[in-house]
Amino acid sequence: MNDINTANQLNEIQRFSFDNTNVRGERVILNQAYQEIIQRKNYPAPLENLLGEFVAAIALLRDIIKIDGILSLQAKGEGDLSAIMVECDEHQNLRGIAQWQEGAEFNEQISLKETLAGGYLVITITPTNGRRYQGVVELVGNSLAECLEQYFMQSEQLPSRVWLAADGSSCAGLFLQRLPAEQAKEDDEDAWERFVHLASTVKNEELLKLDTLELLHRLYHEEELRFYDAKAMQFNCSCSRQRTLEALMSIGAEEIKEILLEQGEISIDCQFCAEHYQFTQSDLADILGEHANTH
């Protein structure tokens, strides 16, 4: 029986490790969560796929970089793709968006380096308590996976490999990392090279359609693996009327006053989920006081 579609309803991430080695891994597979993100805009198919890779990547990063707060991955540039951003919080809530030049045409396989044209990646850690941290990631290769491998090598000095895929229905990722020498087991010195070689044989169809246990059994059926509890992931936008109002306040009282004079109210759509927020003069009066008086 062909079980290539066994993961068609999965939205989860699962950690695993190899017994008697110093290698650990993560696998994420997202269906509905990914589809809810890309259906918010009429994305060209290549951008749907690239955004899916970013969504899978932030899911992997979020489970590796353990914080209480929000982790975001953002790319900006001067090319046809002007920006792409994904976020994941401590409750495994995901959201994401891409912005591109109107009328731009994209190759089926997007090269980040070319499409972002002089751009860069930024990983931002925003803890619930404490200071925000940002790390800039060079566009060292044509793919997001190559950029992330470079990030882990620079930030953690740990050899890491990343595989990402998306097809408009599912997005998925596979991550392998060799831990520091002091944590290593001496039983199998060639384990890292062997595990990476086997993972490199994975096909996108397998990465996108198989559940984690079946995928890893196909790759590593001769190895001893230890699986940890899978975590459910979902799309959920963190926008709210109060947060939108706070963002609106950042543009300044005078500009708000001018908009109210011209339009009578202020309308804002969340760029991530398209939720519509309207603010009238009376809504803003409590916040701006006399500044909200347009008469």
C-alpha positions as a Markdown table, in Angstrom:
| # | Residue | x | y | z |
|---|---|---|---|---|
| 1 | Met | 0.0 | 0.0 | 0.0 |
| 2 | Asn | 1.3 | 3.5 | -0.9 |
| 3 | Asp | 1.3 | 5.6 | 2.2 |
| 4 | Ile | 2.8 | 8.7 | 0.7 |
| 5 | Asn | -0.2 | 10.8 | 1.8 |
| 6 | Thr | -0.1 | 9.8 | 5.5 |
| 7 | Ala | 0.8 | 13.3 | 6.6 |
| 8 | Asn | -2.0 | 15.2 | 4.9 |
| 9 | Gln | -3.5 | 16.5 | 8.1 |
| 10 | Leu | -0.4 | 17.0 | 10.3 |
| 11 | Asn | 0.5 | 20.3 | 11.9 |
| 12 | Glu | 3.3 | 19.4 | 14.3 |
| 13 | Ile | 7.0 | 19.4 | 15.1 |
| 14 | Gln | 8.9 | 16.5 | 16.6 |
| 15 | Arg | 12.3 | 16.2 | 18.1 |
| 16 | Phe | 14.5 | 13.1 | 17.8 |
| 17 | Ser | 18.0 | 11.9 | 18.6 |
| 18 | Phe | 20.2 | 9.0 | 17.6 |
| 19 | Asp | 21.3 | 6.7 | 20.4 |
| 20 | Asn | 25.0 | 6.4 | 21.1 |
| 21 | Thr | 25.8 | 9.5 | 19.1 |
| 22 | Asn | 26.0 | 13.3 | 19.6 |
| 23 | Val | 23.5 | 14.0 | 16.8 |
| 24 | Arg | 20.0 | 15.4 | 17.3 |
| 25 | Gly | 17.2 | 16.4 | 14.9 |
| 26 | Glu | 13.9 | 18.1 | 14.4 |
| 27 | Arg | 11.2 | 17.4 | 11.8 |
| 28 | Val | 8.2 | 19.8 | 11.1 |
| 29 | Ile | 5.2 | 19.1 | 8.8 |
| 30 | Leu | 2.5 | 21.7 | 8.4 |
| 31 | Asn | -0.7 | 21.5 | 6.3 |
| 32 | Gln | -3.6 | 23.5 | 7.5 |
| 33 | Ala | -1.4 | 26.0 | 9.4 |
| 34 | Tyr | 0.5 | 26.7 | 6.2 |
| 35 | Gln | -2.6 | 27.0 | 4.1 |
| 36 | Glu | -4.2 | 29.4 | 6.4 |
| 37 | Ile | -1.1 | 31.7 | 6.1 |
| 38 | Ile | -0.9 | 31.7 | 2.3 |
| 39 | Gln | -4.6 | 32.1 | 1.7 |
| 40 | Arg | -4.6 | 35.6 | 3.2 |
| 41 | Lys | -3.1 | 36.9 | -0.1 |
| 42 | Asn | -3.1 | 36.0 | -3.8 |
| 43 | Tyr | 0.5 | 34.9 | -3.8 |
| 44 | Pro | 2.2 | 33.7 | -7.0 |
| 45 | Ala | 2.9 | 30.0 | -6.7 |
| 46 | Pro | 6.7 | 30.4 | -6.3 |
| 47 | Leu | 6.1 | 32.8 | -3.4 |
| 48 | Glu | 3.7 | 30.4 | -1.8 |
| 49 | Asn | 6.5 | 27.9 | -1.8 |
| 50 | Leu | 9.1 | 30.3 | -0.5 |
| 51 | Leu | 6.9 | 31.5 | 2.2 |
| 52 | Gly | 6.2 | 27.9 | 3.1 |
| 53 | Glu | 10.0 | 27.3 | 3.5 |
| 54 | Phe | 10.2 | 30.3 | 5.8 |
| 55 | Val | 7.2 | 29.0 | 7.9 |
| 56 | Ala | 8.9 | 25.6 | 8.2 |
| 57 | Ala | 12.2 | 27.3 | 9.1 |
| 58 | Ile | 10.7 | 29.5 | 11.9 |
| 59 | Ala | 9.0 | 26.4 | 13.3 |
| 60 | Leu | 12.4 | 24.6 | 13.5 |
| 61 | Leu | 14.1 | 27.6 | 14.9 |
| 62 | Arg | 11.5 | 28.2 | 17.5 |
| 63 | Asp | 11.9 | 24.6 | 18.9 |
| 64 | Ile | 15.7 | 25.0 | 18.9 |
| 65 | Ile | 15.9 | 28.5 | 20.4 |
| 66 | Lys | 13.9 | 28.1 | 23.6 |
| 67 | Ile | 12.5 | 31.3 | 24.9 |
| 68 | Asp | 9.2 | 32.7 | 26.3 |
| 69 | Gly | 8.3 | 35.2 | 23.7 |
| 70 | Ile | 8.3 | 35.6 | 20.0 |
| 71 | Leu | 10.9 | 34.5 | 17.4 |
| 72 | Ser | 10.8 | 36.0 | 14.0 |
| 73 | Leu | 12.6 | 35.5 | 10.7 |
| 74 | Gln | 12.6 | 38.4 | 8.2 |
| 75 | Ala | 14.2 | 39.0 | 4.8 |
| 76 | Lys | 14.4 | 42.4 | 3.2 |
| 77 | Gly | 15.9 | 43.5 | -0.1 |
| 78 | Glu | 15.6 | 45.8 | -3.1 |
| 79 | Gly | 14.6 | 43.1 | -5.7 |
| 80 | Asp | 11.2 | 41.8 | -6.9 |
| 81 | Leu | 10.7 | 40.3 | -3.4 |
| 82 | Ser | 10.8 | 43.3 | -1.1 |
| 83 | Ala | 10.1 | 41.6 | 2.2 |
| 84 | Ile | 9.1 | 38.3 | 3.8 |
| 85 | Met | 8.5 | 37.7 | 7.5 |
| 86 | Val | 7.4 | 34.8 | 9.7 |
| 87 | Glu | 6.8 | 34.6 | 13.4 |
| 88 | Cys | 6.3 | 31.9 | 16.0 |
| 89 | Asp | 5.5 | 32.3 | 19.7 |
| 90 | Glu | 6.0 | 30.1 | 22.7 |
| 91 | His | 2.5 | 28.5 | 22.1 |
| 92 | Gln | 3.6 | 27.3 | 18.6 |
| 93 | Asn | 1.3 | 30.0 | 17.0 |
| 94 | Leu | 2.5 | 30.8 | 13.5 |
| 95 | Arg | 1.9 | 33.7 | 11.1 |
| 96 | Gly | 3.7 | 35.0 | 8.0 |
| 97 | Ile | 3.6 | 37.4 | 5.1 |
| 98 | Ala | 5.5 | 38.2 | 1.9 |
| 99 | Gln | 5.5 | 41.5 | -0.1 |
| 100 | Trp | 6.6 | 41.8 | -3.7 |
| 101 | Gln | 6.7 | 44.2 | -6.5 |
| 102 | Glu | 3.5 | 44.4 | -8.5 |
| 103 | Gly | 3.8 | 42.7 | -11.9 |
| 104 | Ala | 7.0 | 40.8 | -10.9 |
| 105 | Glu | 7.5 | 37.3 | -12.3 |
| 106 | Phe | 9.3 | 34.7 | -10.4 |
| 107 | Asn | 11.1 | 31.6 | -11.4 |
| 108 | Glu | 9.7 | 28.3 | -10.2 |
| 109 | Gln | 12.7 | 27.9 | -8.0 |
| 110 | Ile | 13.4 | 31.3 | -6.3 |
| 111 | Ser | 17.0 | 32.3 | -5.6 |
| 112 | Leu | 17.0 | 34.3 | -2.4 |
| 113 | Lys | 20.2 | 36.1 | -3.3 |
| 114 | Glu | 18.9 | 37.3 | -6.7 |
| 115 | Thr | 15.3 | 38.0 | -5.7 |
| 116 | Leu | 16.2 | 40.0 | -2.6 |
| 117 | Ala | 19.0 | 41.9 | -4.5 |
| 118 | Gly | 21.5 | 42.9 | -1.9 |
| 119 | Gly | 19.2 | 41.9 | 1.0 |
| 120 | Tyr | 19.7 | 40.1 | 4.2 |
| 121 | Leu | 18.0 | 37.9 | 6.8 |
| 122 | Val | 17.3 | 39.0 | 10.4 |
| 123 | Ile | 16.4 | 36.6 | 13.2 |
| 124 | Thr | 14.8 | 38.5 | 16.1 |
| 125 | Ile | 14.2 | 37.2 | 19.6 |
| 126 | Thr | 11.6 | 39.2 | 21.5 |
| 127 | Pro | 11.3 | 37.6 | 25.0 |
| 128 | Thr | 8.3 | 38.2 | 27.2 |
| 129 | Asn | 10.6 | 39.7 | 29.8 |
| 130 | Gly | 14.0 | 41.2 | 28.9 |
| 131 | Arg | 15.7 | 42.9 | 26.0 |
| 132 | Arg | 15.1 | 42.1 | 22.3 |
| 133 | Tyr | 18.0 | 40.5 | 20.4 |
| 134 | Gln | 18.6 | 40.6 | 16.7 |
| 135 | Gly | 21.0 | 38.5 | 14.6 |
| 136 | Val | 21.8 | 39.3 | 11.0 |
| 137 | Val | 22.2 | 36.4 | 8.6 |
| 138 | Glu | 24.2 | 36.7 | 5.4 |
| 139 | Leu | 22.7 | 35.5 | 2.1 |
| 140 | Val | 25.5 | 33.1 | 1.6 |
| 141 | Gly | 23.7 | 30.8 | -0.8 |
| 142 | Asn | 20.7 | 30.7 | -3.1 |
| 143 | Ser | 18.4 | 28.9 | -0.6 |
| 144 | Leu | 17.1 | 29.7 | 2.8 |
| 145 | Ala | 18.4 | 26.3 | 4.1 |
| 146 | Glu | 22.0 | 27.3 | 3.2 |
| 147 | Cys | 21.6 | 30.6 | 5.0 |
| 148 | Leu | 20.3 | 28.9 | 8.2 |
| 149 | Glu | 23.1 | 26.4 | 8.1 |
| 150 | Gln | 25.5 | 29.3 | 8.1 |
| 151 | Tyr | 23.7 | 31.0 | 10.9 |
| 152 | Phe | 24.0 | 28.0 | 13.2 |
| 153 | Met | 27.7 | 27.6 | 12.3 |
| 154 | Gln | 28.3 | 31.3 | 13.3 |
| 155 | Ser | 26.0 | 31.6 | 16.3 |
| 156 | Glu | 26.4 | 28.2 | 17.9 |
| 157 | Gln | 29.6 | 26.9 | 16.2 |
| 158 | Leu | 27.8 | 23.6 | 15.7 |
| 159 | Pro | 27.6 | 21.8 | 12.3 |
| 160 | Ser | 24.0 | 21.8 | 11.2 |
| 161 | Arg | 22.1 | 20.8 | 8.1 |
| 162 | Val | 18.6 | 22.0 | 7.1 |
| 163 | Trp | 16.2 | 20.6 | 4.4 |
| 164 | Leu | 13.1 | 22.7 | 3.5 |
| 165 | Ala | 10.3 | 22.1 | 1.1 |
| 166 | Ala | 6.8 | 23.5 | 0.3 |
| 167 | Asp | 4.3 | 23.0 | -2.5 |
| 168 | Gly | 1.2 | 25.2 | -1.8 |
| 169 | Ser | -0.5 | 22.4 | 0.2 |
| 170 | Ser | 2.2 | 21.5 | 2.8 |
| 171 | Cys | 5.4 | 22.8 | 4.0 |
| 172 | Ala | 8.1 | 20.8 | 5.9 |
| 173 | Gly | 11.6 | 20.9 | 7.3 |
| 174 | Leu | 14.2 | 18.5 | 8.5 |
| 175 | Phe | 17.1 | 19.6 | 10.8 |
| 176 | Leu | 20.2 | 17.7 | 12.0 |
| 177 | Gln | 22.8 | 19.1 | 14.4 |
| 178 | Arg | 26.0 | 17.7 | 15.8 |
| 179 | Leu | 26.4 | 18.6 | 19.5 |
| 180 | Pro | 29.6 | 19.7 | 21.1 |
| 181 | Ala | 32.4 | 17.2 | 21.6 |
| 182 | Glu | 32.1 | 17.0 | 25.4 |
| 183 | Gln | 28.5 | 15.6 | 24.9 |
| 184 | Ala | 29.6 | 13.1 | 22.2 |
| 185 | Lys | 29.5 | 9.4 | 22.4 |
| 186 | Glu | 32.6 | 7.6 | 21.1 |
| 187 | Asp | 30.8 | 4.6 | 19.8 |
| 188 | Asp | 30.3 | 5.9 | 16.3 |
| 189 | Glu | 32.7 | 8.4 | 15.0 |
| 190 | Asp | 31.3 | 8.5 | 11.4 |
| 191 | Ala | 27.7 | 9.0 | 12.5 |
| 192 | Trp | 27.4 | 12.6 | 11.5 |
| 193 | Glu | 28.5 | 12.1 | 7.9 |
| 194 | Arg | 26.4 | 9.0 | 7.5 |
| 195 | Phe | 23.2 | 10.7 | 8.9 |
| 196 | Val | 23.7 | 13.7 | 6.6 |
| 197 | His | 24.3 | 11.6 | 3.6 |
| 198 | Leu | 21.1 | 9.6 | 4.2 |
| 199 | Ala | 19.1 | 12.7 | 4.9 |
| 200 | Ser | 20.3 | 14.2 | 1.6 |
| 201 | Thr | 18.6 | 11.4 | -0.3 |
| 202 | Val | 15.2 | 12.6 | 0.9 |
| 203 | Lys | 12.8 | 13.7 | -1.9 |
| 204 | Asn | 10.6 | 16.7 | -1.5 |
| 205 | Glu | 7.5 | 14.5 | -1.9 |
| 206 | Glu | 8.6 | 12.4 | 1.0 |
| 207 | Leu | 9.4 | 15.4 | 3.2 |
| 208 | Leu | 6.0 | 17.0 | 2.4 |
| 209 | Lys | 3.8 | 13.9 | 2.5 |
| 210 | Leu | 5.1 | 11.3 | 5.0 |
| 211 | Asp | 4.5 | 11.5 | 8.8 |
| 212 | Thr | 7.7 | 11.9 | 10.8 |
| 213 | Leu | 7.9 | 8.3 | 12.0 |
| 214 | Glu | 7.5 | 6.9 | 8.5 |
| 215 | Leu | 10.0 | 9.4 | 7.0 |
| 216 | Leu | 12.7 | 8.7 | 9.5 |
| 217 | His | 12.1 | 5.0 | 9.3 |
| 218 | Arg | 12.7 | 5.2 | 5.6 |
| 219 | Leu | 15.9 | 7.2 | 6.1 |
| 220 | Tyr | 17.3 | 5.5 | 9.2 |
| 221 | His | 15.8 | 2.1 | 9.5 |
| 222 | Glu | 19.1 | 0.6 | 10.5 |
| 223 | Glu | 19.7 | 3.3 | 13.3 |
| 224 | Glu | 18.5 | 3.5 | 16.9 |
| 225 | Leu | 16.4 | 6.6 | 17.2 |
| 226 | Arg | 14.8 | 8.2 | 20.2 |
| 227 | Phe | 11.6 | 10.2 | 19.6 |
| 228 | Tyr | 10.2 | 12.9 | 21.8 |
| 229 | Asp | 6.6 | 14.1 | 22.1 |
| 230 | Ala | 5.3 | 15.9 | 19.1 |
| 231 | Lys | 4.1 | 19.5 | 19.5 |
| 232 | Ala | 1.0 | 20.8 | 17.7 |
| 233 | Met | 1.4 | 24.0 | 15.7 |
| 234 | Gln | -1.2 | 26.3 | 14.3 |
| 235 | Phe | -1.8 | 29.6 | 12.5 |
| 236 | Asn | -3.0 | 32.3 | 15.0 |
| 237 | Cys | -2.5 | 36.0 | 14.5 |
| 238 | Ser | -1.5 | 38.0 | 17.6 |
| 239 | Cys | -3.1 | 41.2 | 16.3 |
| 240 | Ser | -5.8 | 42.9 | 18.4 |
| 241 | Arg | -7.6 | 46.2 | 18.5 |
| 242 | Gln | -5.5 | 47.4 | 21.4 |
| 243 | Arg | -2.2 | 46.5 | 19.8 |
| 244 | Thr | -3.3 | 48.1 | 16.5 |
| 245 | Leu | -4.2 | 51.2 | 18.4 |
| 246 | Glu | -0.8 | 51.3 | 20.1 |
| 247 | Ala | 0.9 | 50.9 | 16.7 |
| 248 | Leu | -1.3 | 53.7 | 15.3 |
| 249 | Met | -0.2 | 56.0 | 18.2 |
| 250 | Ser | 3.4 | 55.6 | 17.1 |
| 251 | Ile | 2.8 | 57.7 | 14.0 |
| 252 | Gly | 2.1 | 60.8 | 16.2 |
| 253 | Ala | -0.9 | 62.9 | 17.3 |
| 254 | Glu | -0.6 | 65.5 | 14.5 |
| 255 | Glu | -0.7 | 62.9 | 11.7 |
| 256 | Ile | -3.6 | 61.1 | 13.3 |
| 257 | Lys | -5.4 | 64.5 | 13.6 |
| 258 | Glu | -4.8 | 65.2 | 9.8 |
| 259 | Ile | -6.2 | 61.8 | 8.8 |
| 260 | Leu | -9.3 | 62.3 | 11.0 |
| 261 | Leu | -9.8 | 65.7 | 9.4 |
| 262 | Glu | -9.6 | 64.2 | 5.9 |
| 263 | Gln | -11.4 | 60.9 | 6.4 |
| 264 | Gly | -13.4 | 61.1 | 9.6 |
| 265 | Glu | -12.0 | 57.8 | 10.8 |
| 266 | Ile | -8.9 | 55.6 | 10.5 |
| 267 | Ser | -9.1 | 52.1 | 9.0 |
| 268 | Ile | -6.3 | 49.6 | 9.4 |
| 269 | Asp | -6.0 | 46.0 | 8.1 |
| 270 | Cys | -3.7 | 43.6 | 9.7 |
| 271 | Gln | -1.1 | 42.6 | 7.1 |
| 272 | Phe | -0.9 | 39.1 | 8.5 |
| 273 | Cys | -4.5 | 38.0 | 8.8 |
| 274 | Ala | -6.5 | 40.8 | 7.1 |
| 275 | Glu | -8.5 | 41.6 | 10.2 |
| 276 | His | -10.1 | 45.0 | 9.7 |
| 277 | Tyr | -9.9 | 47.7 | 12.5 |
| 278 | Gln | -11.7 | 51.0 | 12.4 |
| 279 | Phe | -11.1 | 53.9 | 14.8 |
| 280 | Thr | -13.3 | 57.0 | 15.0 |
| 281 | Gln | -12.6 | 60.3 | 16.6 |
| 282 | Ser | -14.3 | 59.2 | 19.8 |
| 283 | Asp | -12.2 | 56.0 | 19.9 |
| 284 | Leu | -9.1 | 58.1 | 19.8 |
| 285 | Ala | -10.2 | 60.9 | 22.1 |
| 286 | Asp | -9.5 | 58.8 | 25.3 |
| 287 | Ile | -6.0 | 58.2 | 24.1 |
| 288 | Leu | -5.0 | 61.5 | 22.5 |
| 289 | Gly | -7.1 | 63.8 | 24.7 |
| 290 | Glu | -7.2 | 67.3 | 23.2 |
| 291 | His | -5.1 | 66.2 | 20.2 |
| 292 | Ala | -8.0 | 64.1 | 18.9 |
| 293 | Asn | -10.3 | 67.1 | 18.7 |
| 294 | Thr | -10.6 | 67.9 | 14.9 |
| 295 | His | -12.8 | 70.9 | 15.3 |
